[in-house]
Amino acid sequence: DAGVIQSPRHEVTEMGQEVTLRCKPISGHNSLFWYRQTMMRGLELLIYFNNNVPIDDSGMPEDRFSAKMPNASFSTLKIQPSEPRDSAVYFCASGTGGSPLHFGNGTRLTVT
Amino acid sequence: AQRVTQPEKLLSVFKGAPVELKCNYSYSGSPELFWYVQYSRQRLQLLLRHISRESIKGFTADLNKGETSFHLKKPFAQEEDSAMYYCALSGQGGNQFYFGTGTSLTVIP
């Protein structure tokens, strides 16, 4: 198994632009999590899905952030419009009941 | 409610010295506890889980339900142990995960 796959690995964009981060979970996993990691706040849970359904999005910072999971093998996290304070590493992780989470390599986002 | 607490943001020890990274949790029911490690600019990787009761890279962690703690220990720290360590809790059938704020461990040569 290739593990959790995230793309792109790095994204540099200008303030105001739309950013889309992608995640392919491990096949067979029914839970998917999006986290944001910064030096100041550490690892923050943004949203998680169970069986493609968003269960808890209370961590999504504001309306500029949205996440979708159209099927069991794909999820996106979109920021529109992006702002410099959104610069962070965004991790996707997947799991299934009782098993540990498996993390992707992350997307390092820089908004200038 | 804060479910996982890691009181130390930074921890430095000398090579060969014992190291203990603290983790306390708050959860009703029977949670599962994990330690994850993140080496510089890499993804988080599972280090160990309490139900396995195993030692990985010389690290062990014992779940103390009375003290609601899951401290990570290693008797002799190595330079390659320098990393960020996250304590995590899984509840409700494993579909909820809560992470602590992490402890950055530096092992001084």
Contacts between the chains, C-beta under 8 A, distances in Angstrom:
chain1	res1	chain2	res2	distance
A	30	B	95	8.0
A	31	B	94	7.5
A	31	B	95	5.1
A	33	B	97	6.4
A	35	B	99	7.8
A	42	B	99	7.9
A	42	B	101	4.4
A	42	B	102	5.1
A	43	B	44	7.8
A	43	B	86	6.4
A	43	B	99	5.0
A	43	B	101	7.5
A	43	B	102	6.5
A	45	B	97	7.5
A	45	B	98	7.7
A	45	B	99	7.3
A	48	B	95	7.7
A	48	B	96	7.6
A	48	B	97	7.6
A	50	B	95	5.1
A	55	B	95	7.3
A	56	B	96	7.8
A	91	B	43	6.9
A	91	B	44	6.9
A	93	B	44	7.7
A	93	B	97	7.7
A	95	B	94	6.5
A	95	B	95	8.0
A	95	B	97	7.3
A	96	B	94	7.0
A	97	B	93	4.6
A	97	B	94	4.0
A	97	B	95	6.1
A	98	B	32	7.5
A	98	B	90	8.0
A	98	B	93	7.1
A	98	B	94	4.4
A	99	B	94	6.4
A	100	B	34	5.6
A	100	B	46	4.7
A	100	B	49	5.9
A	100	B	90	7.7
A	101	B	46	7.7
A	101	B	88	7.5
A	101	B	97	5.6
A	102	B	46	7.7
A	103	B	36	7.9
A	103	B	43	4.5
A	103	B	44	4.4
A	103	B	45	7.3
A	104	B	43	6.2
A	105	B	42	7.4
A	105	B	43	4.8
A	106	B	43	5.9
